[in-house]
Amino acid sequence: MRFSTLFLIISLFFSCDKTNKGDSLLIPELKIELIEDVKIIGHKGSGDPPNHGYLQYKSNSYESIKNAFELVDGSEIDLQISKDLSLWLYHDFTVMDCSNNQVNISTLNDEEVNKISSCTYGGQIISLTNFISKLKSENYTSKTLSLDMKLLENPEAEKLFKNRNEFLSKVNKSINEIKQLTFITLQIEVSNMEDYNYFKENNNSTPYLLIRTKEGLKQTNPDLNFSYNLNLLSTELIKQTIGNKSQIWTANSVDEMINAINYSPNYIQTDNVSLGHFFKKMTPNNLIINPLFFKHIYGTKDKQEYLDVFTLNIDDFDTNFILNLSFNTKEQFKEGLLVVYTSKNSKGEAAYWTGDKIVIEKENYYSFINLEKLKQLDCKELKVYIWNTNKQNFQLFNYSINQLVLT
């Protein structure tokens, strides 16, 4: 790794504290021993840009899915159906046509979908048949593909068939073509028990019942497989997932990944496959801490709104890492404080911004630093500061910034 003069000085100053704990103490909230038993897969391939995905990939595109296959254990994809009864990898019911009008994909024939893919989506909407053909040329050993059967909820798709059973039968026949790919473990996500039971009886794959609402959390059958919305679990303070097998979606930040892993599911879906890759490589013995900044007391007595804490030169680093801010607030805690990570491009334009609300019961704040993404955005520096939104006096105690990196 290349270091700036400032970073070298700080690193040397703290060199006696450079630590590899050999356990989960570096991330005390994480049950690190659970990672080995969890498979992490991309959501819609490598996510949904621009928030978490890759700027060069459309969600559910072959390129996005291939990237997920390279970095993590597989991918979730969404399926829709055309008027010609072909399956397509796409999330929404509607697409934007070449005249910028929204059209339900199930009212379009394959030629029209291909045309729209070219003129609006850079050719990245792909049919399931074409997707399978492309994957045959890849040299993967073992990957998971989880199919979110969005088409079964599309009202226009329903109209293409005489009844539900005919609909399910056609879809089942189409997705069975994936089984030509012997390296694929196939999973099917559906929104109701009728569809769940159909695929359980008629497809030699693992069905999962999607849990999207508080009402759905009342499902407690231990023989079923469930696919849970992580935000719903967190909001309802569920301590463990229920069911024979479970998936959780979508864990896109360090805190969300920690939370999802601690539920001990079989699978975790993420839009942030670089973060997923980092966690997949993490073991109790390969996580190292590099202290970057420390102050016993940090705060303001003159109601300053923005307090600069630290600036990182992005070119000084050559691998992704987690930035950890640690402090305690004691009795001086005030509402309205945020930890902010921000960066500008070489033109001085704001290119990256993320933040965490400071809360009294929380001592550790984590941010995954994806160097590839920051460099794509032409960012040169990453600035860390405290945003004092209420312009009040406050103090933080034992304030430290640490870099968590894998060896």
C-alpha positions in Angstrom: 0.0 0.0 0.0 1.3 3.5 -0.8 1.0 6.0 2.0 1.1 9.8 2.1 3.5 11.5 4.4 0.6 12.4 6.8 -0.6 8.8 6.8 2.9 7.5 7.5 3.3 9.8 10.4 0.0 8.8 11.9 0.6 5.1 11.2 4.0 5.2 12.8 2.6 7.0 15.8 0.1 4.3 16.4 2.2 1.4 15.1 2.3 -0.2 18.6 -1.5 -0.4 18.5 -1.8 -2.0 15.1 -3.9 -5.1 16.0 -5.1 -8.4 14.6 -7.4 -9.5 17.4 -8.0 -13.1 16.1 -11.6 -12.8 17.1 -14.6 -10.5 16.6 -13.5 -7.7 19.0 -12.6 -5.5 16.1 -16.3 -5.5 15.1 -17.8 -6.3 18.5 -21.4 -6.3 17.1 -20.6 -9.1 14.6 -20.8 -12.8 15.3 -18.0 -13.3 12.9 -18.0 -17.1 13.3 -21.4 -17.2 11.4 -20.0 -15.8 8.2 -18.6 -19.2 7.1 -22.2 -20.7 7.0 -23.8 -17.9 5.1 -23.8 -17.5 1.3 -23.9 -13.9 0.1 -25.4 -13.2 -3.4 -25.9 -10.1 -5.4 -29.3 -8.5 -5.7 -30.4 -7.8 -9.3 -26.9 -8.9 -10.2 -24.6 -6.3 -8.8 -27.3 -4.0 -7.5 -29.3 -1.0 -8.6 -27.1 2.0 -9.7 -26.3 4.7 -8.8 -26.8 4.2 -5.1 -25.1 0.8 -4.6 -24.7 -0.7 -8.0 -22.0 -0.2 -10.7 -22.4 2.8 -13.0 -21.6 0.7 -16.0 -24.1 -2.0 -15.4 -27.9 -2.0 -15.5 -29.6 -4.1 -12.8 -30.4 -7.6 -14.0 -28.1 -7.3 -16.9 -25.8 -10.2 -17.9 -22.7 -8.0 -17.1 -24.1 -7.2 -13.7 -24.9 -10.8 -12.8 -21.5 -12.0 -14.1 -19.8 -9.4 -11.8 -21.8 -10.8 -8.9 -20.7 -14.3 -9.8 -17.1 -13.2 -9.8 -17.3 -11.5 -6.4 -19.8 -13.5 -4.3 -21.7 -16.7 -4.2 -24.3 -16.0 -6.9 -27.1 -13.6 -7.7 -30.8 -12.9 -7.3 -32.5 -11.9 -10.5 -36.0 -10.7 -11.4 -38.2 -12.3 -14.2 -40.9 -10.8 -16.4 -42.7 -12.3 -19.4 -43.4 -11.0 -22.9 -46.5 -11.3 -25.0 -44.6 -14.1 -26.9 -44.4 -15.9 -23.5 -40.6 -15.5 -23.3 -39.0 -14.8 -19.9 -36.9 -11.7 -19.5 -34.6 -10.5 -16.8 -36.2 -7.3 -15.6 -37.6 -6.0 -12.3 -40.6 -3.7 -13.0 -43.8 -4.5 -14.8 -43.2 -1.5 -17.1 -40.3 -0.5 -19.4 -39.6 2.9 -21.0 -40.1 2.6 -24.7 -38.1 4.5 -27.4 -40.4 7.4 -27.1 -40.0 7.6 -23.3 -43.4 6.1 -22.6 -44.0 3.5 -19.9 -45.3 0.2 -21.3 -46.1 -3.0 -19.5 -43.5 -5.6 -20.7 -46.2 -8.3 -21.0 -48.0 -6.3 -23.7 -44.8 -6.4 -25.9 -43.6 -9.1 -28.2 -39.9 -10.2 -28.1 -38.9 -8.0 -31.1 -40.4 -5.0 -29.3 -38.6 -5.8 -26.0 -35.3 -6.2 -27.9 -35.8 -2.8 -29.7 -36.5 -1.1 -26.3 -33.5 -2.8 -24.8 -31.3 -1.3 -27.5 -32.7 2.2 -27.6 -33.4 2.8 -23.9 -31.3 0.4 -21.9 -28.0 0.1 -23.8 -28.9 -3.5 -24.9 -28.7 -4.8 -21.3 -32.3 -6.2 -21.0 -31.7 -9.9 -21.8 -34.0 -12.8 -22.3 -33.7 -15.9 -20.1 -32.8 -18.0 -23.1 -30.0 -15.7 -24.1 -28.8 -15.5 -20.5 -28.6 -19.3 -20.2 -26.7 -19.4 -23.5 -24.1 -16.9 -22.4 -23.6 -18.6 -19.0 -22.8 -21.9 -20.8 -19.5 -20.4 -22.0 -18.4 -19.4 -18.4 -16.3 -21.6 -16.3 -18.0 -21.4 -12.9 -18.0 -24.3 -10.4 -20.8 -23.5 -7.9 -23.1 -20.6 -7.9 -26.6 -19.8 -6.6 -29.3 -18.2 -8.7 -32.4 -17.0 -6.9 -35.3 -16.2 -9.1 -37.7 -13.5 -7.9 -40.8 -14.3 -9.8 -42.1 -10.8 -10.3 -44.0 -11.9 -13.5 -46.4 -13.9 -11.4 -47.6 -10.6 -9.8 -47.9 -8.7 -13.1 -51.6 -8.3 -14.0 -51.0 -8.0 -17.7 -49.0 -11.3 -17.6 -52.1 -13.1 -16.1 -54.1 -12.1 -19.1 -51.9 -14.1 -21.4 -53.2 -17.4 -19.9 -56.5 -19.1 -19.5 -55.9 -19.8 -15.8 -53.2 -19.7 -13.1 -52.2 -23.3 -13.5 -51.5 -22.8 -17.2 -49.4 -19.7 -16.3 -47.4 -21.5 -13.7 -46.9 -24.5 -16.0 -45.4 -22.3 -18.7 -43.1 -20.5 -16.3 -42.0 -23.7 -14.7 -41.1 -25.2 -18.1 -39.1 -22.1 -19.0 -37.1 -21.9 -15.8 -36.3 -25.6 -15.9 -34.0 -24.7 -18.9 -31.6 -23.2 -16.3 -30.9 -26.7 -15.1 -28.7 -27.2 -18.1 -26.2 -25.2 -16.1 -24.9 -27.9 -13.7 -23.0 -25.4 -11.6 -26.2 -23.5 -10.7 -28.2 -24.1 -7.5 -31.6 -22.8 -8.3 -34.0 -21.1 -5.9 -37.4 -19.6 -6.5 -39.0 -16.7 -4.6 -42.7 -16.3 -4.7 -45.3 -14.1 -2.9 -48.1 -16.5 -2.0 -48.6 -20.1 -0.8 -50.4 -21.3 -4.0 -47.3 -20.5 -6.1 -45.0 -21.8 -3.4 -46.7 -25.2 -3.3 -46.8 -25.4 -7.1 -43.0 -25.1 -7.4 -42.4 -27.3 -4.4 -44.3 -30.1 -6.1 -43.3 -29.4 -9.7 -39.8 -28.1 -9.7 -36.7 -29.7 -8.1 -35.6 -26.4 -6.7 -36.0 -24.6 -3.4 -39.0 -22.3 -3.1 -39.0 -19.3 -0.7 -42.0 -17.4 0.5 -41.4 -13.6 0.3 -42.0 -11.8 3.6 -42.6 -8.1 2.8 -45.1 -7.0 5.4 -45.6 -7.1 9.2 -48.5 -9.5 8.6 -46.2 -11.9 6.8 -44.0 -12.1 9.9 -46.8 -14.0 11.6 -45.8 -17.0 9.4 -44.2 -19.4 11.8 -44.2 -22.8 9.9 -40.8 -24.3 10.5 -41.1 -26.5 7.4 -41.3 -23.5 5.0 -38.5 -21.5 3.5 -38.7 -17.7 3.9 -37.2 -14.7 2.1 -37.2 -11.7 4.5 -37.0 -8.0 4.1 -34.1 -7.0 6.5 -35.7 -3.6 7.3 -38.8 -5.4 8.4 -36.9 -7.7 10.7 -35.0 -4.8 12.2 -38.1 -2.7 12.7 -40.0 -5.5 14.4 -37.0 -6.5 16.5 -37.2 -10.2 15.4 -34.3 -12.0 17.1 -34.0 -14.9 14.6 -35.4 -15.9 11.3 -38.1 -18.7 11.2 -38.2 -21.6 8.8 -36.4 -24.5 7.3 -34.2 -22.2 5.2 -34.1 -18.4 5.0 -32.9 -15.5 2.8 -32.5 -11.9 3.9 -32.6 -8.9 1.5 -31.0 -6.4 1.1 -27.9 -5.7 3.2 -26.1 -2.8 1.6 -24.1 -1.2 4.4 -21.7 -2.6 7.0 -24.3 -2.2 9.7 -26.9 -4.0 7.6 -24.5 -6.8 6.7 -23.6 -7.3 10.4 -27.3 -7.3 11.3 -28.2 -9.8 8.6 -25.3 -12.2 9.4 -26.3 -12.2 13.1 -29.7 -13.6 12.1 -27.8 -16.6 10.8 -29.7 -17.0 7.5 -28.7 -19.4 4.7 -28.4 -16.5 2.2 -28.0 -12.7 2.2 -28.8 -10.6 -0.8 -26.9 -7.3 -1.3 -26.8 -4.5 -3.9 -23.2 -3.9 -2.7 -21.4 -7.0 -4.0 -18.0 -5.4 -3.2 -19.1 -5.2 0.4 -20.3 -8.8 0.1 -17.0 -9.8 -1.2 -15.2 -8.2 1.7 -17.4 -10.0 4.3 -17.0 -13.3 2.4 -13.2 -13.1 2.8 -13.4 -12.1 6.4 -12.3 -14.6 9.1 -11.6 -14.3 12.8 -7.8 -14.1 12.0 -7.4 -11.9 8.9 -9.0 -8.6 10.0 -6.4 -5.9 11.0 -7.0 -2.5 12.5 -4.9 0.5 11.5 -5.5 3.5 13.9 -5.7 6.8 12.0 -6.9 9.4 14.5 -7.5 9.7 18.2 -8.7 12.5 20.5 -9.8 12.1 24.2 -12.4 14.9 23.8 -13.8 16.2 20.5 -16.5 18.7 20.1 -17.4 22.4 20.0 -18.0 25.2 22.4 -19.0 27.8 19.8 -21.9 26.0 18.2 -19.9 25.2 15.0 -22.0 23.5 12.4 -19.3 21.5 10.6 -16.3 19.9 12.3 -13.7 18.5 10.0 -12.3 15.3 11.5 -10.0 13.6 8.9 -9.2 13.6 5.2 -8.0 10.5 3.4 -6.1 10.7 0.1 -7.8 8.0 -2.0 -4.6 7.3 -4.0 -2.8 6.3 -0.8 -4.9 3.1 -0.7 -5.1 0.1 -3.1 -7.7 -2.1 -1.5 -11.2 -1.7 -0.2 -11.6 -1.3 3.6 -14.0 -0.4 6.4 -13.6 2.9 8.1 -14.6 2.7 11.8 -15.4 5.7 14.0 -15.6 5.0 17.7 -16.5 7.2 20.6 -18.9 7.5 23.5 -21.2 10.4 24.2 -21.8 10.1 28.0 -24.2 12.6 29.5 -23.2 15.4 27.1 -25.1 13.7 24.2 -27.1 16.0 22.0 -29.6 15.2 19.2 -28.9 16.3 15.7 -25.3 15.0 15.2 -24.3 13.1 12.1 -21.1 11.4 11.0 -20.6 12.3 7.3 -18.3 10.9 4.7 -18.1 13.1 1.5 -15.9 13.5 -1.5 -15.7 15.9 -4.5 -14.4 15.1 -8.0 -11.4 16.8 -9.6 -13.8 19.6 -10.8 -14.8 20.4 -7.3 -18.3 18.9 -7.7 -19.9 16.9 -4.9 -19.7 13.3 -6.1 -20.2 11.1 -3.0 -22.0 11.6 0.3 -23.1 9.2 3.0 -23.8 9.6 6.7 -24.9 8.1 10.0 -27.0 9.6 12.7 -25.2 9.6 16.0 -27.3 7.9 18.7 -26.6 7.6 22.4 -26.7 3.8 22.6 -24.2 3.4 19.7 -20.4 3.6 20.0 -19.2 2.3 16.7 -20.0 3.7 13.2 -18.8 1.9 10.1 -18.5 2.9 6.4 -17.3 0.6 3.6 -14.9 2.4 1.4 -15.2 1.1 -2.1 -12.1 2.5 -3.9 -13.2 1.4 -7.4 -16.5 3.3 -7.0 -14.8 6.4 -5.7 -12.2 6.4 -8.5 -15.0 5.9 -11.1 -16.5 9.1 -9.7 -13.1 10.8 -10.1 -12.8 11.4 -6.4 -9.4 12.3 -5.0 -10.0 12.7 -1.3 -12.5 11.4 1.3 -13.4 13.8 4.0 -14.9 12.8 7.3 -16.7 15.4 9.5 -19.3 15.8 12.1 -22.4 17.7 11.0 -23.9 19.5 14.0 -27.3 20.2 12.4 -28.7 22.0 15.5 -25.6 24.2 15.9 -25.3 23.3 19.6 -22.3 22.7 21.9 -21.4 19.1 22.3 -18.5 16.7 23.3 -17.6 13.2 22.2 -15.2 11.2 24.3 -12.3 8.9 23.3 -13.0 9.7 19.6 -11.0 7.4 17.2 -10.9 6.6 13.5 -9.6 3.2 12.4 -9.1 1.4 9.2 -10.2 -2.2 9.1 -8.5 -4.1 6.3 -8.2 -7.8 5.3 -4.7 -9.4 5.2 
